[in-house]
Amino acid sequence: MASWTAESHLGNSPFLKRVYEASTATESRDVYNEWAQQYDKDLEAEDYAFPKLAARALFDASGGQPEDNKQPFEGLSILDAGCGTGLVGIQLAEFGASNLVGLDISTGMLEVARKPGCYSALEEADLSKPIAKPDDSVDAVICVGTLTRGHVGPKPVLEEFARVVKKGGNIVATVLDDIWESGGFKAEVERLRLAGNIEVLRSDVVGVRASSNVGGRLLVLRKR
């Protein structure tokens, strides 16, 4: 489930209030289906920074160097969880990613994501439920704009990310900063760390807009 971020950091799209007030996955899916054709324009107008920040963070965590944009993503299987209209896929493709699977609750969003041709597969999925992927089946997971108010909570999704990624693989996710603690994300990350499932590489406060340095949390984890 892709999402807009906090009203305090991005503009007030007419769809924003409806998204946050949705109480079921069906309601969320219906709003995003309606929003899909306008979504990219709305985010571009607000200088939305998360897709580029997250893609770069995954590139860096995977051992990439600034002068070598194609490595190490060539051949790497990446799961884009909550891919929305494919903004993250476009960024990853610029770094050479070619084996990219996108999941989203909205078929309307997935249809938009299909157009640039960045994904090898696009699948409908509700991330508030277990992910229909085998254990240790992907090299990396990225999740941008989905861990926010009224959307996907920390359980079971963070543990599911750790389950499907291979040992030594990286997980990059953005979390709305004002629910990082109150929404239970910090506690769940710590639980998984203490259980020996993950190593926390980064947990930085970042800007939702490119012109800001507040509003978001960039999380980079590695599976042990």
N, C-alpha and C positions, 0 to 999 in steps of 0.2 A: 504494500500500500504506500504509494508515494504520498508526500504531504507538503503543504505549505508550512512555513514555520511561524513563530510567534508574532502577534499583531504589533508588539512593541518594537520589533526589529524589521518587519516588512510591511508593505502597504496592505490596505484593507480590500482585498478582492471580494466581490460580492459572494463568492463561494466559500470564503474562509469561515464565516460564522456557522454556516450549514455543516461544514466538515467537522468542526470542533463539537457541534451539538449532536452529531450522529451517535446513536446509542447502540447500533448493531452494525455488523459487517455489511449487511445488505444495504443499509442506509448510506454508509460510506461509499460502497461501490457505486451506487446510483449517482451520488454527487460527483464522484471522479469521472464517471462515464460522461456526464453532462459537461464537465469542466475540460475534458481532454484536449479539445481543439484550441482552447484559449490558454491553456496552462503554461506552455513555454513562453508565450508573449508576456504573461503576467510576471513570471519569474525574471525574465530578461529585463523588464522595466524596473525591477527592484534590485538589479545587480547581485543576484543570488550567488553566493560563493561556495556553498557546500559541495556541489559536484566536483569542481576543480580541486578543492582542498583535499577531498577524500581520495580522488584518483591519484593525486600526487603522493599522498601519505601511503597508499598501497604500493605504489611504484618504489618509493624510498624503502619501505619495510621489506620489499622483495629483493633489495640489493641493486636497484637501478641507479644509474649515474646521470647527471644532467646532460652530458654530451652523447648519451646513448639511449635515445627514446624508445627503441624497439626491444631492448633487453631490460628485465628478464621476463616480459609478458608473453613473448612468442611461445606458443604451445601450452601456456599456463591455463588451466581450466578455472574460470572465475564465475561465481554465482552472484548476480546482482539482485539482492533481495529487496523488493519494493522498488522496482526499476522505474515505475511511472512511465513517462514519455521517452525515456532513454537518454536523459541528459548525462548521466554517469557513463553510460555505454559510449557515448560520443567522446567523452574525455579519455576513457580507457583505450579506445581505438587509436587515439593520437599517440599513445605510448606503446602501440604495437599489439594490443590485446586482440585476439581473433577467435578464441574459444570461450565465448561469453554467453551465459544463460541468464535470462531475466525472468523474475517472478513478480507478479503484481495481482492485486485483487480486482482491478478494473480492466475489463476487456477493451474499453475505449482507450485507455492509456496505452495498453499493449499494441493496439493498432497504430497509434502514433509512433511508438517505439520501433515498430517494424520498418518504417519508411527509410531511415538512414542506412539500414543494412549492417548495423554493428553487431547484432546478436546472432549466434548460431541457433538459438531456440528461445522462444518466449512462451511462458506458461502462466495460466491463472492460478493463484494461490493466496490463501488467507494466512498471513504470518502469525496470527494469534493462535494458530493450531500447529501441530508438528509438521515439519517440512517433509514432503514426499520424496526424499532423496536418501540413498544408502549412507551408512556410516563411512567416514573417511573417503568420500567420493569426489571432492573438489579440492583444488590447490589453494583457493582463496575465496573469501566471502566479503562483499561490500554492501553496505546498507545505508542509504542516504535519505534523510528527510522523513523517515518512517517512524522513528522512535521519538514521538512527540505527543502532545496532548490529544486525547480522544482517539488515539490510534493503537499502535501495538505496544504493550507493556513489556517489561523485562523478562517475564516468564510466559511461555517457555522459550522465547525466541533466541536469547543469548546462549542458552545451553544447546539449543538446536544448531546454531551456527558452529559451536565448538564440536558438536557431534558430526556434522557433515564434512567439515574441513579435515584434510589430512594432517597427520602429526607434523609439526613444524610449519604448518600453513598459517597464513595471516588472516585476521578478521579486522576490517575497518568499518566503523559505524559513526554516524553523527547522532547526537542526542540533544534535544532542546535543553539548554542549561538550567532553566528554572524548574525542570522536573528531574534533573540528574540525581538529586538526593530524594526529594519528596516523592518521586515516582518509583523509587526503589531500584533504579539502575545502578547506582553506586554500590548498594548493598549486594545486588546480584553479581556484579563483577567481582567483588571481594569474595563472595561465597565460592565462585568458580575458581578464583585464584587459590584460595586456601584448600580447596579440594584437589588441587594439582592439575586441573583441566587446562588452565591458561596461564600465560605470562602477560602482564600488562606492560606494553612498550611505551604507550602514550595515553594521556588523559588530559588533554589541553583545552582550555577555553579559547574559542575561536570566534570570528565574526560570521554572522549570518550573511551580511552584505560584504562585498569585496572592500568597501570603504570603512568597515567597522572591525573591531576586534573583540566584540562581545556577542552574547546571545546563544552561542552553541558550544558543544563539547565534542571534541574529536577524539575518538577512542580507537586505539590500535592494540590488538591482542594477538598473541601467538599461541597456537595449540601445543601443549606439552605432550 
